[in-house]
Amino acid sequence: MKKYRVLPLLLLFTLSLAPAAAVTTVPNQEDLNLFCTHAVLLDANHGEILYDMKANEKAFPASTTKLMTALLVLEAVEYGQLTLDTPIAAGETRMQDVTYSYVNAELKLGEVLTVEELLYLVLLPSYADACNVLAVAVDGSIEAFVDHMNRKATELGCQNTHFTNPVGIHNENHYSTAYDLALIMKACLEYDTYLEISKVPKYTLHATELSGPREFYNSNALVSTWRYSGYIYDKCIAGKTGNTDEAGRCLVAAAEDGDEVLISVIIGSGPMEVPGDTELRQGQFRESKRLLEYGFNNFHRVTITKDSEPVGKVKVTMSRQADEVNVKAQGSITRTLPKSMDVDDIEAEVHLFAEEVEAPVEAGQVMGVMTLTYGDETYGKLDLVAITSVERSELLYKKQQFFEFFQNEGVRIILAVVMFLAAIVILKLTVFRRKKHPKAGAAARRGNYKGTRM
């Protein structure tokens, strides 16, 4: 069922994007002068931001909200809760919170459609009542489904998104960001069913017991000429429109060129004048196409390596073989970078864990870390490893152990106590001998006296 899988962001390390979502500085970003209020271009395969225009600022998403609605339905199908052929009857809540300004399929109470048919109505003509019917099918009520939407947004790493309905009905507490919407689209791209539905220009709904057959058209002009012409983009594989007075005209689109998959988000656009055109152009479609082409034409995958030569030295003790060892960066970092950017301009900051280490040292032993940066952007870190091995001198090692043994504070205290006790013993023995020696001399003198008593 799943088609696109997110590849690792970097080799050998993970950038501290965490959650996956912090918008990073785009190196050498051009000013495209986009006609919109918020925009982002995301490398879907690697999760990297290629263009950022207030991408992390809150904005009203309008009907691009339905991407999350569709995502939760697709998950329910994946987990076996529903199938695409599961029949769903439209209930009393099908028009909950839906006003005349929101398009709907005019589903009749009790009208039965399959999950797949309802998904077509949600993703192509963007019908509000179909959203409500699916929400109840997944979670039992619209309110429970909205809670589910917000939990899923958090799970995807959306940091500034909050939903109050599954339709995109305007509410001050119903908001998202260009970046968060790109994350939701990226999750949708993992489902073949979504891809199959999203790029269909026209869909015919069979007759039901309450309605005759009906035809519906895709509102995304990058794949359909139903309402607007001149915007078809053959690389587009998916998209979802949105439009309210507060949000402006919006489009979340995905395009594929070879192995590259890009996601563009345009929020707050509208009709615009273009030099050379006699009629107003639809900014959400024109700018989406411009942004996607900009990505394909100006970026490429680059492998950054810094392991060609030593970048530092670490002193080594306890060895007669060498007194230092050279270190170099190990591995590589792969990023999507502007073609105009010179990789040699990427700066490498070397940090050694210690200036001196004891032998033995093994070749490949991690001795520090190299941080690669360009401007304010950190691209990642590489381990700094020893290039050669250095053996330990057992003589020097044992000598060091001997000195360290006697430098130990506990050992020194014990030695001091022993020396003190020894001194006392020696002192006592010396005094004892001195006292005993004179007595022996006196006795000897008395024993040798030969004088006459008077």
Buried (B, 14 or more C-beta within 10 A) or exposed (E): EEBBEBEEBBBBBEBEBEEBBBBBEBBBBEEBEBBBBBBBBBBBBBBBBBBBBBBBBBBBBBBBBBBBBBBBBBBBBBEEEBEBEBEBBBBEBBBBBBEEEBBBBEBEEEBEBBBBBBBBBBBBBBBBBBBBBBBBBBBEEBBEBBEBBBEBBEEBBBBBBBBBBBBBBBBEEBBBBBBBBBBBBBBBBBBEBBBBBBBBEEBEBEEBEEBEEBEBBBBBBBBBEBEBEEBBBEBBBBBBBBBBEEBBBBBBBBBBBEEBBBBBBBBBBBEBEEEEEEEEBBBBBBBBBBBBBBBBEBBEBBEBEBBEEEBBBBEBBBBEBBEBBBBBBBBBBBBBBBEEBEEEEBEEEBEBEEEEBBBBBEEEBEBBBBBBEBEEBBBBBBBBBBBEBBEBBEEBBEEBEEEEEEEEEEEEEEEEEEEEEEEEEEEEEEEEEEEEEEEEEEEEEEEEEEEEEE
